[in-house]
Amino acid sequence: MKKFLFLSILCYACNVVYGQHYIPVKKMISNYKEQKAIDTLKNHDIIYNIEESPEAGIFMEQSLLPSDLQRPKDIRAEWCFEYSSGQKAMLYLKKIYSSKEGKSNETSIYKNKLAEKYGKDDLGIPAIWYSGKITALSCPKDLFGEIVTKNVAEFDIEKGQVISRNFLDIAKTGTMEGPRRSRPTIKYSPIASTDGCWYTNLQYKLDLLEEFVNGNLKKHKTSTTKFGVDILLVTNKKGKTTGYLLSPNEIMNKENQALTEQLIKQISKLPRWSFGWLQTINGSIFQGRYVKANYSSDTGWKLEDYLH
């Protein structure tokens, strides 16, 4: 009995650590409907140079500041990993500022106290007080109130120095074969290539999805010129994609409705794992993508991911 209880607790712990809680589809839809815009990013410290690039990430931990000095409320810090030749990376405190107006003097006094106690150089204040693990989200993005990322990094820190770094393989990356002609030996790049930050690596955008839905679009005469809809794409645990219509809220005419239904039907025919998953800041799995779809009788469907 004790052995069974221990194993149950261990399995539960593994699920929590590796983010096996999934955001429900209803939650994704309601977030969109409410246009939820919680500025969660303001509650977390910023870290630069997670992947030796100038792009920013955020810590899952609320604060890395030392506990032996009383700190002002509602402050946020900016950190950076600095690399010196022949040495391991060091965690530095760069900036401290308050989320409340009129508190700049208080935060300035606090930062000076940190510098007096722990020292300061041209790179900032070395975080020699901190030892332990740090979990950071690389290039986080706010999707209607859910803070998401493709990459999660875990750092082992000893007296401010980076001892080891590990990228956690939690989120899945979606890939897609060429839809218009068979090319079995050539893999297309992922629909959402996120091996780095969103802004520099989403170069393919949703071109492959456009090829797929437009290549299978039924050709028929229509008076429709232009219209647009928003769609939620959800990839289940087996890799199958389902489309959910989010907008418009008003009733569409028959032609637009038929075209939209055809689009959603084509999405359901996508190869498995055409889209991957994201991870949220609380460790949950986000299986959705919010897509803006604009139709023109001249060009067919043009698609844009809200991650852009």
C-alpha positions, 0 to 999 in steps of 0.5 A: 500500500505504501509503495502504491501511494509513493508511486502515485505521488511520484506520478502526480509530481512528474505530471505537474513538473512537466506540465501535463495539464491541458487548457480546455477548449472552452477556456480558449474560446471564452478567453477570445470571446472576452478578449481577455488581456491580463498583463501577466508579463508585468508580474514576472522578472525579465531575463535577457540572453537565454539563448545567447541572443538579445531577445527577452524571456521571463522567469516562472519564479516571481522574484530572484531578489535576496530575502535578507534585504527588505524590498519595496512592494510591486517591483520588477527586475531585469536580469542578464546572463553575461559570458566572460572569456574562459568563465561560466555565465554569470547572472546579473541584476540590471534594472529594478523598477516599480509597477506603481507610479511615484515609487522610483526613489524607493526602488533606487534606494533599494538598488543602491543597498544591493550594490553596497552589499553584493558589489557592482561592476560595469555589467551590473550587480552579480547575483551571488546571493542566489543558488538554486534552479531557475525556470525561464520561458523564452520569448513569451507571447500573450494569447488572450490572457495565456502567456505561452512559449515554445521553449522552456529553459532550466538553469542550475545556479550556484552563487549567481554562476550558471552551472548547467542549462537544460532545455525542457522538451515539453511543447511539441513542434508541428510539421507538414508535408508539401500538400501540392505534390509528393516530395517524400525525401524533402521535409517542409519547414514547420508551419510555425517554426519556433526554434528561436523567438517568434519574431525571427523564426516565423518566416514561413507564417501559415503559407503551408496551411494556405496551400493546403486549404486553397489547393483543395478548395472547391471551385465554384462561382460566387458573388463573394468578394471579401470577408474574414473570420477568426478560427481556433485550431486545436491539436488533440493528444493524437495530433489531429487538428480541429477548427472552431469558428470564433467570429464573426458573431453575426449571421453570415450569408449562405455563400460565406457560411459555405466557404467557412464550413469548407475551410473548417472541414479542410482543416480537419483533414490536415496531416497529424501533428501539422500543428504542435503545442505551446506551454503556458507560464503556469506549466500547462499545455496550450493546444490551440492556435488563434488564426485570422482567416481572410477570404477573397474570390481572387486569392482564396484564403489568406491566413495569419496566426495571432502569434505574429 
